[in-house]
Amino acid sequence: MSNTVRDPSTFPPHPGPEPRFRMSRDALRASLWFWPTCASLAAVLLTLLLLQVRPDEDAAWARWIWPTGVEAASSLLQTVATSVMTAATVTFSLTVVALQLASQQFSPRLLRDFARDARTQIVLGVLLGTFLVSITGLHGMHPDRPVPVLVVGLVYVLGIASGVVLLFFIGHIARSLRVDTMMLNAHQGCLAVLRDTYPESGTGEVQHFPKPDGGTPVPAGRSGIIQAVHAKPLVRMLQQLGLTMRIEVQPGDHVTIGTPVARVWSDDGGTVPLGTVGEALSDAVDIGYERTSEQDVALGLRQLTDIAVKAISPSINDPITAAHSLGYCADLLVDISRRRLGPEGEVDDDGVLRLVTVGRDYRYFMDLVCSPVRRFARSEPIVLTAVQRLLRDCAANAVNDAQREEIRRQSSLVLEDTSRDMAAADEREVRDMARRVEEAVAGDIATAFTDRAGETRSV
């Protein structure tokens, strides 16, 4: 494999997140327990600290905070603790219902987004923190000692805050369960990962790296789904050992233990220290039991296509939602067309190519969106027209001939899959949009988007 690179800037570092702690942070964000637990521990520590402050009963500022005695303060703390525990139960119940509905009606891959919702974790943190402050304060109450007015005042404030956040949470859940909100969140999350992962390109070019014969295969150390690839530690190791590596898997791929995930070449043609390389590769490639959005651009598109496919299932039968989901996919595909896809190269400090990571191409993303929808919607003209509309939008933004040819191929596949049992008028509608796709591919954008009353843009 040719290693010397004339211009190191040709191979920019992987733009995705590199440090190992980023993966841990992503996992913590996806858990419902971490931040509420932190809030609860902080609440207990703060309460224990405030219990040490017991001003005399005749202190003016203390009577301003709590003008009555220990018995009334204990009653307040008991009431708040009981009420907040009930509110926390309601919050957990609503969260479980939201998770169940999202999984059954839309996509099981949306559950992680619900679990990592910061607003839900804040609400749970406030409620659990209030409960622990109340019962810890009760434990510190003594009839023969002054009232810990700071604790009582804190419980008073937290009790009001708990009521406010509960109302906020009910409204938030009501918004979150709307399919439009789910599609928007999936779109925004995918767009953020897309912009972090693939650099902009006005021509949509794909870098090509020569792949020589041979090489030593490096097997996967365990089975699972690739969640992230951290290139920098690998580059340092490869430079020290005089090796070049090509990683042949990418985030979102499923690997099985013992199957090859990379190939390694030695600069001098010598023996590759497979044990050292395998250990370094295992440390640099995160493998888990589920897909995450850290570097997996395809996950967001998969979520949107899941929503579209579920919407056109006989149990739901909502083609309008499927069409709206395809609209979000169109925006993402247009952004993808303007980025540099394919493999990326990483060089060491001397400008020598050390690592090549494979990447997805334009056709992969087009197949990911169009193929499952056209298969399940072969007799639904609204959805098939929406797929052709997506292709027309992509054709209007295509930046090279390869993209235009792929769009033309996808449009032909939609027509091939169109059911012959469809009404003639509906079939004409689908074919009319296919004609507009061809016009957009040919560069006649004005004709492709000209219609009578906006019917080719709406559903």
C-alpha positions as CSV (number, residue, x, y, z in Angstrom):
1,M,0.0,0.0,0.0
2,S,1.4,3.4,-0.9
3,N,1.8,5.4,2.3
4,T,3.4,8.7,1.4
5,V,0.9,11.5,1.0
6,R,2.0,14.7,-0.7
7,D,-0.6,16.9,0.9
8,P,-1.7,15.9,4.5
9,S,-4.6,18.3,4.3
10,T,-6.1,16.0,1.7
11,F,-6.9,13.6,4.5
12,P,-8.5,15.6,7.3
13,P,-9.0,14.0,10.7
14,H,-12.3,12.2,11.2
15,P,-14.7,15.0,12.1
16,G,-16.7,12.9,14.4
17,P,-16.1,12.8,18.2
18,E,-12.8,11.4,19.1
19,P,-12.3,11.3,22.9
20,R,-13.4,8.1,24.7
21,F,-15.4,10.0,27.3
22,R,-17.8,11.2,24.6
23,M,-19.2,7.7,24.3
24,S,-19.7,7.4,28.1
25,R,-21.4,10.8,28.1
26,D,-23.7,9.6,25.3
27,A,-24.6,6.5,27.3
28,L,-25.3,8.5,30.4
29,R,-27.5,10.8,28.5
30,A,-29.5,7.8,27.3
31,S,-30.2,6.6,30.9
32,L,-33.1,7.8,33.0
33,W,-31.4,7.2,36.3
34,F,-28.1,9.1,36.1
35,W,-29.0,12.8,36.4
36,P,-32.0,12.2,38.7
37,T,-29.6,10.2,41.0
38,C,-27.1,13.1,40.9
39,A,-29.8,15.6,41.8
40,S,-31.0,13.3,44.6
41,L,-27.5,13.0,46.1
42,A,-26.9,16.7,45.9
43,A,-30.3,17.3,47.6
44,V,-29.4,15.0,50.5
45,L,-26.0,16.6,51.0
46,L,-27.4,20.1,50.9
47,T,-30.1,19.2,53.4
48,L,-27.6,17.7,55.8
49,L,-25.6,20.9,55.5
50,L,-28.6,23.2,56.1
51,L,-29.8,21.1,59.1
52,Q,-26.8,22.5,60.9
53,V,-28.3,26.0,60.7
54,R,-30.8,26.3,63.6
55,P,-31.3,30.0,64.5
56,D,-33.0,31.1,67.7
57,E,-36.7,31.5,67.6
58,D,-36.5,35.2,68.1
59,A,-34.3,35.8,65.1
60,A,-36.2,38.1,62.7
61,W,-34.9,36.5,59.5
62,A,-35.8,33.0,60.8
63,R,-39.3,34.0,61.7
64,W,-39.7,35.6,58.2
65,I,-38.9,32.3,56.6
66,W,-40.9,30.2,59.0
67,P,-43.0,31.9,61.6
68,T,-44.4,28.8,63.4
69,G,-42.9,25.9,65.3
70,V,-41.5,22.4,64.8
71,E,-44.9,20.7,64.6
72,A,-46.1,22.8,61.7
73,A,-42.8,22.4,59.9
74,S,-43.0,18.6,60.2
75,S,-46.5,18.7,58.9
76,L,-45.4,20.7,55.8
77,L,-42.5,18.3,55.1
78,Q,-44.8,15.2,55.4
79,T,-47.3,16.7,53.0
80,V,-44.7,17.7,50.5
81,A,-43.0,14.3,50.6
82,T,-46.3,12.5,50.1
83,S,-47.5,14.8,47.3
84,V,-44.2,14.7,45.4
85,M,-44.0,10.9,45.6
86,T,-47.4,10.8,43.9
87,A,-46.3,13.3,41.3
88,A,-43.1,11.2,40.7
89,T,-45.3,8.1,40.2
90,V,-47.4,10.0,37.6
91,T,-44.3,11.1,35.9
92,F,-42.8,7.6,35.6
93,S,-46.2,6.3,34.4
94,L,-46.4,8.9,31.7
95,T,-42.9,8.2,30.6
96,V,-43.6,4.5,30.3
97,V,-46.7,5.1,28.3
98,A,-44.7,7.4,26.0
99,L,-42.0,4.8,25.5
100,Q,-44.6,2.1,24.8
101,L,-46.5,4.2,22.3
102,A,-43.4,5.3,20.5
103,S,-42.2,1.8,20.2
104,Q,-45.4,0.2,19.0
105,Q,-46.8,3.0,16.8
106,F,-43.7,4.6,15.3
107,S,-40.3,3.0,15.7
108,P,-38.5,1.0,18.5
109,R,-35.4,3.0,17.6
110,L,-37.0,6.1,19.0
111,L,-36.9,4.8,22.6
112,R,-33.3,6.0,23.1
113,D,-34.3,9.6,22.2
114,F,-37.1,9.5,24.7
115,A,-34.9,8.2,27.4
116,R,-32.2,10.8,26.8
117,D,-34.6,13.7,26.8
118,A,-33.1,16.3,29.2
119,R,-36.4,17.8,30.2
120,T,-37.7,14.4,31.4
121,Q,-34.6,13.9,33.5
122,I,-34.8,17.4,34.9
123,V,-38.4,16.8,36.0
124,L,-37.5,13.5,37.6
125,G,-34.5,15.1,39.3
126,V,-36.6,17.9,40.8
127,L,-39.3,15.5,42.1
128,L,-36.9,13.0,43.6
129,G,-34.7,15.8,45.0
130,T,-37.7,17.4,46.7
131,F,-38.8,14.1,48.2
132,L,-35.4,13.4,49.6
133,V,-35.0,16.9,51.0
134,S,-38.4,16.5,52.8
135,I,-37.7,13.1,54.4
136,T,-34.2,14.0,55.3
137,G,-35.5,17.2,56.9
138,L,-38.1,15.2,58.8
139,H,-35.4,13.0,60.1
140,G,-33.6,16.1,61.4
141,M,-36.6,17.6,63.2
142,H,-36.4,17.6,67.1
143,P,-39.1,19.0,69.3
144,D,-36.6,20.3,71.8
145,R,-34.4,22.1,69.2
146,P,-35.0,25.2,67.0
147,V,-36.6,24.7,63.6
148,P,-34.1,24.3,60.7
149,V,-35.7,27.1,58.9
150,L,-33.5,26.9,55.8
151,V,-34.5,23.3,55.2
152,V,-38.2,24.2,55.7
153,G,-37.8,27.2,53.3
154,L,-36.1,25.0,50.8
155,V,-38.9,22.4,50.9
156,Y,-41.4,25.2,50.5
157,V,-39.7,26.4,47.3
158,L,-39.1,22.9,46.0
159,G,-42.8,22.0,46.6
160,I,-43.9,24.9,44.4
161,A,-41.2,24.0,41.8
162,S,-42.4,20.4,41.8
163,G,-46.0,21.5,40.9
164,V,-44.7,23.7,38.2
165,V,-42.4,21.1,36.6
166,L,-45.2,18.5,36.8
167,L,-47.5,20.7,34.7
168,F,-44.6,21.4,32.4
169,F,-43.9,17.7,32.0
170,I,-47.5,16.9,31.2
171,G,-47.5,19.5,28.4
172,H,-44.1,18.3,27.3
173,I,-45.3,14.6,27.0
174,A,-48.4,15.8,25.1
175,R,-46.1,17.5,22.6
176,S,-43.6,14.7,22.4
177,L,-46.2,12.1,21.6
178,R,-47.2,13.9,18.5
179,V,-45.7,12.2,15.4
180,D,-44.7,15.6,14.0
181,T,-42.5,16.2,17.0
182,M,-40.9,12.8,16.7
183,M,-40.1,13.3,13.1
184,L,-38.7,16.8,13.8
185,N,-36.5,15.5,16.6
186,A,-35.2,12.6,14.4
187,H,-34.5,15.0,11.6
188,Q,-32.6,17.5,13.8
189,G,-30.6,14.8,15.5
190,C,-29.6,13.2,12.2
191,L,-28.7,16.6,10.7
192,A,-26.4,17.4,13.6
193,V,-24.6,14.1,13.3
194,L,-24.4,14.5,9.5
195,R,-22.7,17.9,9.8
196,D,-20.3,16.5,12.4
197,T,-19.4,13.4,10.4
198,Y,-19.2,14.4,6.7
199,P,-17.3,17.6,5.5
200,E,-19.0,19.9,3.1
201,S,-18.3,19.5,-0.6
202,G,-19.7,21.5,-3.5
203,T,-19.2,18.7,-5.9
204,G,-20.1,15.7,-3.8
205,E,-16.7,14.0,-4.7
206,V,-15.7,10.7,-3.2
207,Q,-12.1,10.1,-2.1
208,H,-10.5,6.9,-3.5
209,F,-7.8,5.1,-1.7
210,P,-6.0,2.2,-3.4
211,K,-6.7,-1.1,-1.8
212,P,-3.8,-3.5,-2.4
213,D,-4.0,-7.2,-2.4
214,G,-3.3,-9.2,0.7
215,G,-3.1,-7.7,4.1
216,T,-3.6,-9.3,7.5
217,P,-7.3,-9.5,8.5
218,V,-8.1,-8.4,12.0
219,P,-11.1,-10.2,13.5
220,A,-13.7,-8.6,15.8
221,G,-13.1,-9.2,19.4
222,R,-16.8,-9.5,20.2
223,S,-20.2,-9.3,18.5
224,G,-22.5,-6.3,18.4
225,I,-23.2,-3.1,16.6
226,I,-20.5,-0.6,15.8
227,Q,-21.3,2.6,17.7
228,A,-18.2,4.8,17.1
229,V,-14.7,4.6,15.6
230,H,-12.0,6.7,17.3
231,A,-9.3,7.2,14.8
232,K,-6.6,9.2,16.6
233,P,-5.4,6.5,19.1
234,L,-5.2,4.0,16.2
235,V,-3.1,6.4,14.1
236,R,-0.6,6.8,16.9
237,M,-0.3,3.1,17.3
238,L,0.1,2.4,13.6
239,Q,2.8,5.0,13.3
240,Q,4.8,3.5,16.2
241,L,4.5,0.0,14.7
242,G,5.0,1.1,11.0
243,L,1.6,-0.2,9.9
244,T,-1.2,0.9,7.7
245,M,-4.8,-0.2,8.4
246,R,-8.1,-0.2,6.5
247,I,-11.2,-0.4,8.8
248,E,-13.9,-2.1,6.8
249,V,-16.8,-1.5,9.1
250,Q,-18.5,1.7,10.2
251,P,-21.0,2.9,12.8
252,G,-24.3,1.2,12.4
253,D,-22.9,-2.1,11.1
254,H,-23.4,-5.4,12.9
255,V,-20.3,-7.5,13.4
256,T,-19.9,-11.1,14.7
257,I,-17.0,-12.2,16.8
258,G,-14.2,-13.7,14.7
259,T,-15.2,-12.0,11.4
260,P,-12.8,-9.6,9.8
261,V,-13.4,-5.9,10.6
262,A,-10.0,-4.5,9.3
263,R,-6.9,-5.3,7.3
264,V,-3.4,-4.3,8.1
265,W,-0.2,-3.9,6.0
266,S,3.3,-3.6,7.3
267,D,5.5,-0.8,5.8
268,D,8.4,-3.2,5.4
269,G,6.4,-6.3,4.5
270,G,7.2,-7.9,7.8
271,T,4.9,-9.8,10.2
272,V,2.0,-7.9,11.7
273,P,1.8,-8.1,15.6
274,L,-1.8,-9.2,15.4
275,G,-2.4,-9.3,19.1
276,T,-1.3,-5.7,19.7
277,V,-3.2,-4.5,16.7
278,G,-6.4,-6.4,17.7
279,E,-6.2,-5.0,21.2
280,A,-5.7,-1.4,20.0
281,L,-8.6,-1.8,17.5
282,S,-10.9,-3.1,20.2
283,D,-10.1,-0.1,22.3
284,A,-10.7,2.3,19.4
285,V,-14.0,0.8,18.1
286,D,-17.0,1.0,20.4
287,I,-19.2,-2.1,20.0
288,G,-22.6,-2.2,21.8
289,Y,-26.0,-3.9,21.8
290,E,-27.8,-1.0,20.1
291,R,-27.2,1.8,17.5
292,T,-26.4,5.2,18.8
293,S,-26.4,8.6,17.1
294,E,-22.9,9.6,18.0
295,Q,-21.4,8.8,14.6
296,D,-24.3,6.9,12.9
297,V,-25.8,9.2,10.3
298,A,-28.0,6.4,8.9
299,L,-29.8,5.9,12.3
300,G,-31.9,9.1,11.9
301,L,-32.9,8.2,8.4
302,R,-33.8,4.7,9.6
303,Q,-36.0,6.3,12.3
304,L,-37.8,8.4,9.7
305,T,-38.3,5.5,7.3
306,D,-39.6,3.4,10.2
307,I,-42.3,6.0,10.9
308,A,-43.2,6.0,7.2
309,V,-43.4,2.2,7.0
310,K,-45.4,2.0,10.2
311,A,-47.8,4.7,9.0
312,I,-48.7,2.7,5.8
313,S,-49.2,-0.6,7.6
314,P,-52.8,-1.9,7.6
315,S,-53.1,-1.4,11.4
316,I,-52.4,2.3,11.2
317,N,-53.2,3.2,7.5
318,D,-51.9,6.9,7.7
319,P,-50.3,7.6,4.3
320,I,-50.2,11.4,5.1
321,T,-47.8,10.8,8.0
322,A,-45.6,8.6,5.7
323,A,-45.5,11.5,3.1
324,H,-44.5,14.0,5.8
325,S,-41.8,11.7,7.0
326,L,-40.4,11.4,3.5
327,G,-40.3,15.2,3.4
328,Y,-37.9,15.2,6.3
329,C,-35.9,12.5,4.6
330,A,-35.7,14.7,1.4
331,D,-34.1,17.5,3.4
332,L,-31.5,15.2,4.8
333,L,-30.7,13.6,1.4
334,V,-30.3,17.1,-0.1
335,D,-27.8,17.9,2.6
336,I,-26.0,14.6,2.1
337,S,-25.7,15.3,-1.6
338,R,-23.5,18.4,-0.7
339,R,-21.1,16.5,1.5
340,R,-18.0,14.4,0.9
341,L,-19.0,10.8,1.3
342,G,-17.1,7.6,1.1
343,P,-13.8,6.6,2.8
344,E,-11.7,8.9,4.8
345,G,-7.9,8.9,5.3
346,E,-5.9,9.7,8.4
347,V,-2.3,10.6,8.3
348,D,0.3,10.6,11.1
349,D,2.6,13.5,12.2
350,D,4.9,12.9,9.2
351,G,2.1,13.1,6.6
352,V,2.1,9.3,6.0
353,L,-1.3,7.7,5.4
354,R,-1.9,5.3,8.3
355,L,-5.6,4.7,8.5
356,V,-8.5,4.4,6.0
357,T,-12.0,4.2,7.3
358,V,-14.7,3.1,4.8
359,G,-17.8,5.3,4.4
360,R,-21.3,5.1,3.0
361,D,-22.1,6.5,-0.4
362,Y,-25.0,8.4,-1.9
363,R,-26.6,5.2,-3.3
364,Y,-26.7,3.7,0.2
365,F,-28.6,6.6,1.6
366,M,-31.0,6.7,-1.3
367,D,-31.7,2.9,-1.0
368,L,-32.1,3.3,2.8
369,V,-34.9,5.8,2.4
370,C,-36.6,4.8,-0.9
371,S,-36.4,1.0,-0.9
372,P,-38.5,0.0,2.2
373,V,-41.1,2.6,1.5
374,R,-41.7,1.7,-2.1
375,R,-42.0,-2.0,-1.3
376,F,-44.6,-1.5,1.4
377,A,-46.5,1.3,-0.5
378,R,-46.7,-0.3,-3.9
379,S,-50.5,0.2,-4.0
380,E,-50.7,3.6,-2.2
381,P,-50.5,6.5,-4.7
382,I,-50.1,9.2,-2.0
383,V,-46.9,7.6,-0.7
384,L,-45.5,6.6,-4.1
385,T,-46.0,10.2,-5.3
386,A,-44.3,11.4,-2.1
387,V,-41.3,9.2,-2.9
388,Q,-41.1,10.6,-6.4
389,R,-41.5,14.1,-4.9
390,L,-38.5,13.4,-2.7
391,L,-36.5,12.3,-5.8
392,R,-37.5,15.5,-7.6
393,D,-36.2,17.6,-4.7
394,C,-33.0,15.6,-4.7
395,A,-32.6,16.0,-8.5
396,A,-33.0,19.7,-8.2
397,N,-30.1,19.8,-5.8
398,A,-27.9,17.1,-7.3
399,V,-24.3,18.2,-7.8
400,N,-22.9,15.6,-10.1
401,D,-23.9,13.1,-12.8
402,A,-23.5,10.1,-10.5
403,Q,-26.2,11.5,-8.1
404,R,-28.5,12.2,-11.0
405,E,-28.1,8.7,-12.4
406,E,-28.9,7.3,-8.9
407,I,-32.0,9.4,-8.7
408,R,-33.1,8.2,-12.1
409,R,-32.6,4.6,-11.0
410,Q,-34.7,5.1,-7.9
411,S,-37.5,6.7,-9.8
412,S,-37.5,3.7,-12.2
413,L,-37.7,1.3,-9.3
414,V,-40.7,3.1,-7.9
415,L,-42.5,2.7,-11.2
416,E,-41.5,-1.0,-11.4
417,D,-42.9,-1.7,-8.0
418,T,-46.2,0.2,-8.6
419,S,-49.1,-2.2,-8.3
420,R,-51.0,-2.9,-11.5
421,D,-54.2,-3.0,-9.4
422,M,-53.9,0.7,-8.8
423,A,-56.6,2.9,-10.3
424,A,-55.6,4.4,-13.7
425,A,-56.0,8.0,-12.4
426,D,-53.8,7.2,-9.4
427,E,-51.2,5.6,-11.6
428,R,-51.1,8.6,-13.9
429,E,-50.5,10.8,-10.8
430,V,-47.4,8.7,-9.9
431,R,-46.1,8.6,-13.4
432,D,-46.6,12.4,-13.7
433,M,-44.4,12.9,-10.7
434,A,-41.9,10.5,-12.2
435,R,-41.9,12.6,-15.4
436,R,-41.1,15.7,-13.2
437,V,-38.2,13.8,-11.7
438,E,-36.8,13.2,-15.1
439,E,-37.2,16.8,-16.0
440,A,-35.4,17.9,-12.8
441,V,-32.6,15.4,-13.6
442,A,-32.3,16.9,-17.1
443,G,-31.9,20.4,-15.6
444,D,-35.4,21.7,-16.5
445,I,-36.2,22.8,-12.9
446,A,-38.9,25.3,-13.9
447,T,-41.0,22.7,-15.7
448,A,-40.4,20.1,-13.0
449,F,-41.9,22.3,-10.4
450,T,-44.7,24.0,-12.4
451,D,-48.2,22.8,-11.5
452,R,-51.8,24.0,-11.5
453,A,-52.5,24.8,-7.9
454,G,-49.5,23.5,-5.9
455,E,-50.8,19.9,-6.0
456,T,-47.3,18.5,-6.6
457,R,-46.0,20.0,-3.3
458,S,-48.8,19.2,-0.9
459,V,-50.4,16.1,0.4
